[in-house]
Amino acid sequence: MPKTTPKPSSTHRPENAVLALLLRELRLAAGMTQVQAAEHLGLSQTSISDFETNDRGLELLVVRDLVHAYGGDWLAFMAELEKRLNAGTTPASALIKKSKVRSRPKKR
């Protein structure tokens, strides 16, 4: 069976995880709890949590509302998102420190 490309609205695209993380970072930088953010926007705390864990899709205008609620600059937020999306990801194997393995003397 051929691989299919995810639908543009799919919450399972890797880009959505980047967006979710950036929104969480912005909320934390603003010093807001999920409860405070939810109250500000008339949402439930669970909705904010679902957005941040990428369990729920995000509409553009909801993202804009979240950024404004956190006191963020919309254009700067979008520029940072684009920067992160273009940077790609680093495989976990590249994060492991390489240690010099001392070779043991060969037994004769």
N, C-alpha and C positions, 0 to 999 in steps of 0.2 A: 504494500500500500504506500503510495507516495506521501511524503511529508507535506503537511499543509501549513500555510502561513497563518498565524493567528489573525483573527478579525481585528480591524482597527479599534473596536470598542472593547476588546478583550482585557479583563483585569489581570490576565496572566502574562502579559507582555513584560519583559524585563524592565522596560522604561517606567512602568507604573511603580515598580519597587523603588526606583531612584526618586521618583516624585514623592512617594509616601515618606521615604526617609528624610528628604529635604523639608517637607512640611513639619515632620516631627521635630527636626533640629530647630526650625524657625520658632515653633511653639515654645520649646524649651528655652531658646535664647531670649524670648519675650518674657520668660518667667511665668508662663501660664500653665495651669493644669488642664487636663482634658476636660474636667468638669467646667472650669471657667470658660474655656473655648466653646464648649457646647452651649452653655447658658447664653453667651454673647451672640451666638448664631441661631438660637432656638432649636438646637438639635439635642440628641441624647449623647451622653458620654460614650456609650457604646458605638455610636456613629463615628465619633472622632477616633476612637480606638481602631475601628474597622478600616478607616481611611489610612491610618498610620501603619497598620500591619498588612496593608494591601489585600484585605479580605473583602473590600467593597470598592467598586469603581468610583472614580471621581469625575464629575463634570467640570468643565472649564470655569464656569461661573462660581461654582462652589469653591474651587481652588482659589479663585480671585477673592472671594469673601473671606476665606481662611487667612490668606496673606494679609489682607487689610485688617482683620481682627487681631492679628499678631503684631500689627504696626509695621509690617514689611512694605518695602517698595516693590510694586508689581513688576516693573520693568527689570529691576535688579534681580528679583527672584527668577524671572524667566531667563535672564542671561545666565544665572548660575545653574539653573536646570539644564539649559542647553550645553553649557560647559561640561557638566557632569555626564550628560548623555553622550557627548562626543569623546569623552576621555576613555570610555569603555571600562572594562573591569579587569582586575588583576586576579589570575587564578590563585587559589589558596596555596598551591605548591610553591609559588614564587615568594610567599611570605615567610617561608621557613628558613631560618638561619642555616647557612651551610657551614658546618664545622670541618676543620681539617682532620681527617681521619689519619691517625698515625698507623703506618703500616707495621705490622708485627714481623719480627724476624722469621724467616722461613726456617722450619725445622729440617735438619739434614739427616 
